Amino acid sequence: MPRPIQAFVHTHALRHNLARMRAAAPDTRVWAVVKANAYGHGIERVFEGLRAADGFALLDLDEAQRLRSLGWRGPVLLLEGVFEMRDLELCSRLDLWHTVHCDEQVDMLSRHKTQVPHRIFLKMNSGMNRLGFTPTRFRSAWTRLNQLPQVDEISLITHFSDADGSKGVAEQMRVFAKTTEDLPGERSTCNSAGLLRHANDAAVATDWVRPGIALYGSAPDFPERSIAHWDLQPTMSLRSRIIATQDLAVGDTVGYGSSFTAETPMRLGVVACGYADGYPRHCPTGTPVLVQGVRTRTLGRVSMDMIAVDLTPCREAGFDTEVTLWGKASTGEVLPIDEVAQAAGTVGYELMCAVSSRVGFTQD
Ligand SMILES: *Cc1c(COP(=O)(O)O)cnc(C)c1O
């Protein structure tokens, strides 16, 4: 028997979340962002649930290749573009669209030998200061690209730094719109937060939006908003089982460092899940967890392979009882990944990307 911990990827939830993203901007095409192996879910495991997207956006050429192997013939966009000359060969061979965000990428394209010109997404740095040409350099980059025989259609893309917060997207959108005013080509803006919070402004929704995290059932603006507010469903559930129980007397402590002390007699369950499975070690006592679908809390420090949970509200629980670390219990109750992430001082993105390779995945 393998250890009882397992991750589940819910196809129906992916479909539901994708439909929600479409509804948020009905006249826009949707890139399903599947970078980082589909936010830790596995490209192959999300493909069925997300295949109604208009295209897939990612970073790794290896992942693009896997999408093509799954039979996807539609658009694939490399969000960071190419890293070296030979990546362009693969773009030609697999018909990948790619971002161009710096002069070096234009240079590489100009030296690339291809029969079929490439579809390019030229990236503007409108304030994020990560990738892209600044507004003052953007037009000359466009002109240079436009003269290359290797280049087919040029689309225009930018990325928001504050779509989830109070600063919003208005200033970046203004810069992007003004700089590109008289340039032809499709526009792409909006990550999940941009789409959910700002796409009611038609100018912001553009031709292509790029939701990632919301497709996977995490609210991009938690704790201000929750997945319940946005009507999103968890797509990943991390479940395990209780492998031991202990009865504590007043004054007994739990785990390494004895960081939890019982103030009343109580019973705890030891769960086969630890930081080596990707459960964050930073989760303190009190992190929410579902035992048999009943909400309770963790006790003491997370260790490599185990974690203790309070069985006070779950009298029936014992050896082999199901525990849901995040996502949906098999009885249907939901513990949003965002609540666990918050307890660990991080975001849902990091948790779903960090489930370790020793955890088996099942698609349902
Ligand atoms: C990751 C990424 C997205 C998706 O962002 P979410 O916050 O997960 O929706 C969109 N655009 C670009 C350029 C990205 O790198």
The ligand as an SDF file (V2000), in Angstrom:
LIG
                    3D

 15 15  0  0  0  0  0  0  0  0999 V2000
    0.8030   33.7000  -15.2000 C   0  0  0  0  0  0  0  0  0  0  0  0
    0.3450   34.7070  -16.1660 C   0  0  0  0  0  0  0  0  0  0  0  0
   -1.0280   34.9380  -16.3370 C   0  0  0  0  0  0  0  0  0  0  0  0
   -2.0810   34.2770  -15.4730 C   0  0  0  0  0  0  0  0  0  0  0  0
   -2.1060   34.9110  -14.2370 O   0  0  0  0  0  0  0  0  0  0  0  0
   -3.1510   34.4760  -13.0940 P   0  0  0  0  0  0  0  0  0  0  0  0
   -2.9220   35.4470  -12.0110 O   0  0  0  0  0  0  0  0  0  0  0  0
   -2.7840   33.0930  -12.6970 O   0  0  0  0  0  0  0  0  0  0  0  0
   -4.4980   34.5400  -13.6970 O   0  0  0  0  0  0  0  0  0  0  0  0
   -1.4050   35.8270  -17.3280 C   0  0  0  0  0  0  0  0  0  0  0  0
   -0.4800   36.4610  -18.0940 N   0  0  0  0  0  0  0  0  0  0  0  0
    0.8320   36.2630  -17.9410 C   0  0  0  0  0  0  0  0  0  0  0  0
    1.7970   37.0090  -18.8070 C   0  0  0  0  0  0  0  0  0  0  0  0
    1.2990   35.3910  -16.9740 C   0  0  0  0  0  0  0  0  0  0  0  0
    2.6020   35.2060  -16.8160 O   0  0  0  0  0  0  0  0  0  0  0  0
  1  2  1  0
  2  3  1  0
  2 14  2  0
  3  4  1  0
  3 10  2  0
  4  5  1  0
  5  6  1  0
  6  7  2  0
  6  8  1  0
  6  9  1  0
 10 11  1  0
 11 12  2  0
 12 13  1  0
 12 14  1  0
 14 15  1  0
M  END
$$$$
